[in-house]
Amino acid sequence: VISLTSLVATPVTEALAVDFQPIKVLPETLQPVAVSTVTFDPSLVSQDGVQSGKLLLKSTNSKYKVTVPWTATVLKGGLHWNTTAARFLLTDNPDPEDPSHQHVISSSRPLKITNQFAVAVVVHSVKMPPEAETFFELGPFKPTVIGAGETVELIQVSLKPGAWLGSRQLDSHLSLDTNLTNVQVPLRSEERRVGKEC
């Protein structure tokens, strides 16, 4: 049995989060054992380019540490979308003539994504958490390549009949998994009572 006691990153950086708990690894394991989750957040890096360091894994079985190098390339750019595309207004009296309702009352609309990276982005999957499945459904999706500077209609987002039941309030997200980054697009429904003033 190998007892792993600590995992630290060097140099220390706020951009790298290490989730580690001491663990015992049994011998003769045929399958790898996950001992930690390491997450890199490029928004916490002050400059673009290659970021690198080492993870030092210590065990009680040896005075030596295992060194695991890590590297991340931070690119300028990002994925952008129309913020009203995933925001839905659930009202008893929608008013198509009211400009404030215009972009949020349709029950189905495309989510358009713009690639502002200098390289192509491949969107591998689009997912939503279970709490959003009562309110929304996603149209057919296939992995999509978005060229640098290109805008595509990635997926259709539609309200389900269940969205009109109960509180009509939801603050959730869509997760886009890509070859460069993972992005959460806010997905919201809100109820607003609309009445005429006398």
BELBEL-V165289 format. One record per residue. N is the residue number from 1. RES is the residue in one letter. SS is DSSP state (~ for helix, > for strand, _ for the rest). PSI is psi in whole degrees, -180 to 180 (NA if undefined). Layout:
BEGIN
N_RES_SS_PSI + N_RES_SS_PSI
END
This chain:
BEGIN
1_V___134 + 2_I_>_127 + 3_S_>_112 + 4_L_>_125 + 5_T_>_-29 + 6_S_>_155 + 7_L_>_118 + 8_V_>_153 + 9_A_>_142 + 10_T_>_133 + 11_P___160 + 12_V___131 + 13_T___140 + 14_E___-22 + 15_A___-18 + 16_L_>_118 + 17_A_>_129 + 18_V_>_119 + 19_D_>_105 + 20_F_>_137 + 21_Q___139 + 22_P___141 + 23_I_>_151 + 24_K_>_129 + 25_V_>_124 + 26_L___150 + 27_P___166 + 28_E___32 + 29_T___122 + 30_L___-26 + 31_Q___145 + 32_P___151 + 33_V___125 + 34_A___125 + 35_V___-11 + 36_S_>_159 + 37_T_>_125 + 38_V_>_126 + 39_T_>_132 + 40_F_>_127 + 41_D___103 + 42_P_~_-20 + 43_S_~_-15 + 44_L_~_8 + 45_V___137 + 46_S___-16 + 47_Q___156 + 48_D___168 + 49_G_>_-165 + 50_V_>_129 + 51_Q_>_140 + 52_S_>_166 + 53_G_>_-163 + 54_K_>_149 + 55_L_>_129 + 56_L_>_117 + 57_L_>_123 + 58_K_>_141 + 59_S_>_163 + 60_T___-8 + 61_N___-11 + 62_S___150 + 63_K___-10 + 64_Y___150 + 65_K___145 + 66_V_>_130 + 67_T_>_126 + 68_V_>_113 + 69_P_>_150 + 70_W_>_149 + 71_T_>_140 + 72_A_>_137 + 73_T_>_120 + 74_V_>_122 + 75_L___146 + 76_K___145 + 77_G___-164 + 78_G___178 + 79_L_>_134 + 80_H_>_155 + 81_W_>_162 + 82_N___121 + 83_T_~_-24 + 84_T_~_-10 + 85_A_~_-29 + 86_A_~_28 + 87_R_>_123 + 88_F_>_134 + 89_L_>_121 + 90_L_>_99 + 91_T___152 + 92_D___-25 + 93_N___69 + 94_P___144 + 95_D___98 + 96_P___-20 + 97_E___-18 + 98_D___117 + 99_P_~_-29 + 100_S_~_-18 + 101_H_~_-21 + 102_Q_~_-45 + 103_H___-6 + 104_V___-2 + 105_I___-16 + 106_S___145 + 107_S___-5 + 108_S_>_135 + 109_R_>_155 + 110_P_>_145 + 111_L_>_113 + 112_K_>_130 + 113_I_>_133 + 114_T_>_129 + 115_N_>_111 + 116_Q___15 + 117_F___163 + 118_A___-1 + 119_V___163 + 120_A___149 + 121_V_>_135 + 122_V_>_118 + 123_V_>_112 + 124_H_>_-36 + 125_S_>_156 + 126_V_>_123 + 127_K_>_157 + 128_M_>_151 + 129_P___160 + 130_P_~_-36 + 131_E_~_-23 + 132_A_~_-17 + 133_E___-22 + 134_T___-33 + 135_F___-37 + 136_F_>_155 + 137_E_>_150 + 138_L_>_138 + 139_G___178 + 140_P___141 + 141_F___141 + 142_K___148 + 143_P___135 + 144_T_>_134 + 145_V_>_127 + 146_I_>_113 + 147_G___162 + 148_A___127 + 149_G___0 + 150_E___150 + 151_T_>_133 + 152_V_>_153 + 153_E_>_104 + 154_L_>_-45 + 155_I_>_155 + 156_Q_>_130 + 157_V_>_126 + 158_S_>_147 + 159_L_>_143 + 160_K___158 + 161_P_~_-31 + 162_G_~_-18 + 163_A_~_-24 + 164_W_~_-4 + 165_L___154 + 166_G___-141 + 167_S___-22 + 168_R___14 + 169_Q___131 + 170_L_>_132 + 171_D_>_99 + 172_S_>_-153 + 173_H_>_162 + 174_L_>_138 + 175_S_>_123 + 176_L_>_117 + 177_D_>_124 + 178_T_>_175 + 179_N___-17 + 180_L___-35 + 181_T___167 + 182_N_>_132 + 183_V_>_142 + 184_Q_>_117 + 185_V_>_121 + 186_P_>_136 + 187_L_>_113 + 188_R_>_147 + 189_S_>_143 + 190_E_>_150 + 191_E_>_134 + 192_R___122 + 193_R___130 + 194_V___125 + 195_G___165 + 196_K___137 + 197_E___145 + 198_C___NA
END
